[in-house]
Amino acid sequence: MTHVLVVGGTGAMGSHVIQHLLATTDATITVPSRHPGSAHATELAAIAPDRVRLVRSDSAALEVLIGQADRVFANTDFFATGSAVGEYQQGLHLLAAAERAGVERFIWSSLDSAVSLTGHPVPHFDSKAAVAAHIDLMRSEEMLRKETDGWYTDHVSVLTTAPYFENLRDRLTPRPDGRGGLTFNLPLGTAHYPLVALDDIAWFACHMFDNWQSWGARDLAVIGDSLTGDEIAAAFTQVTGTPSTYIPMSHDELRAVVPDFSHDYAAMFQFFANRDLYARDRDINLLCRLHPGLMTFKDWLHHTGWTHDHPPRQLRTQARGTGLVAPDRDRRRPEPLLPKGTKAGRQLIDGIRFRVRTGVPRRDAPVEYGRGARSTTCSTDGSGPVPGRRAGPEAQVDRGHHLGEGRPGTQPEKARLQWWPPFRPHGAGDQLPQETPRRRHSI
């Protein structure tokens, strides 16, 4: 039985690769994680507990795990280090350990090298691309040495991807325009946004493992579509029937919502303006021949069923280190005060985050986040919502059942929840203000 190590398996791409491996192979899978006990990691392991194992990751443990693997899929997290050099060194460490262990098939998940293609750097692209360049360099060294079974040449492939369609749904969520429609507010200008579905990335990764270097090259660069902001809004309107418009986001707005990495993201969108990856750097005919089901944006909208009335649940594990997605330790902090049951607790948190990002009052919260008070309040005994109670950074939850309730002369202490990020909610009778609060983005 094949054993696969998925580095970055709790992230958006890695979790899709794992699900595709489970559906199409009998492989066992190990997933190293900084937080193997987190709710998301536990959910992932629960998909197939007899085949998926999550373990705490550190350098020493990773070396051992690589030594036990037949195949490795590696998608490292730039934002976990916040350093281009840090991610580059992490990639080299993984490759060196895999070479020592004699891993049979190693896929490095990369992005295009902005600095090589345009002369202008995009750190979170260039760090992954630098590892791909190192792989090419080692292939040249193996050729120079006349190696007949060079490890980098015959046992390593690079899968170059692109931003996900899911970004538009889960991280750059369009906001209600107040007239029954949606507004896509993106820092795209008039450029084309190169995009691909996570399901398709997972399909190509598994195809590469199972049909090793059989597509006429060692590496593969994938994409699904490339659209301007206006084309994104028009496609959404056509498929869902919801009137949608596009409004460019200025760099000042971007800096306000992503203070630590705004210059990196601004450089990325400028890179898309300077370089048409779809037309110049992808072989669309090859991709469609390999995968006839490769989705365009419209295909993806039909496939996911995303509509104005049924937005998807939020991704929880992306953009670590940007300050835009609550880390697992912050999500665990209020758990003792949330409604009993894992699903209800997550629904509460995700409902609050949805309102922060869209600015809608709680009465308009989508059904999947709970209706009315359910998406913003909870009872003192954790059994469910308390109608009419306001919530937010000022929210107070009775903890008398923990702190002496029922003893003479003792008043239940009020525990203040520090919701992330801070916001001022609208009550049930409030009107939506003329200028809705700026939502936070993670791109």
Salt bridges, closest charged atoms under 4 A:
GLU43 OE1 - ARG316 NH1 3.99
GLU43 OE2 - ARG346 NE 2.95
GLU63 OE2 - ARG100 NH2 2.66
ASP77 OD2 - ARG34 NH2 4.00
GLU87 OE2 - LYS128 NZ 2.51
GLU104 OE2 - HIS155 ND1 3.77
ASP112 OD1 - ARG282 NH2 2.75
ASP136 OD1 - ARG139 NH1 3.16
GLU141 OE2 - ARG145 NE 2.99
GLU147 OE2 - ARG145 NH1 3.75
ASP149 OD1 - HIS155 NE2 3.04
ASP170 OD2 - ARG169 NH2 2.95
ASP177 OD2 - ARG179 NH2 3.57
ASP199 OD1 - HIS16 NE2 3.69
ASP199 OD2 - HIS303 NE2 3.22
ASP200 OD1 - HIS291 NE2 2.87
ASP210 OD1 - ARG71 NH1 3.29
ASP219 OD2 - ARG139 NH1 2.89
ASP252 OD1 - ARG255 NH2 2.10
ASP264 OD2 - HIS124 ND1 2.83
ASP281 OD1 - ARG275 NH2 2.86
ASP328 OD1 - ARG320 NH2 3.32
ASP330 OD1 - ARG333 NH2 2.84
ASP350 OD2 - ARG316 NH2 3.08
ASP350 OD1 - ARG331 NH1 3.98
ASP350 OD1 - ARG353 NH1 3.76
ASP398 OD1 - LYS414 NZ 2.47
ASP430 OD2 - ARG390 NH1 3.85
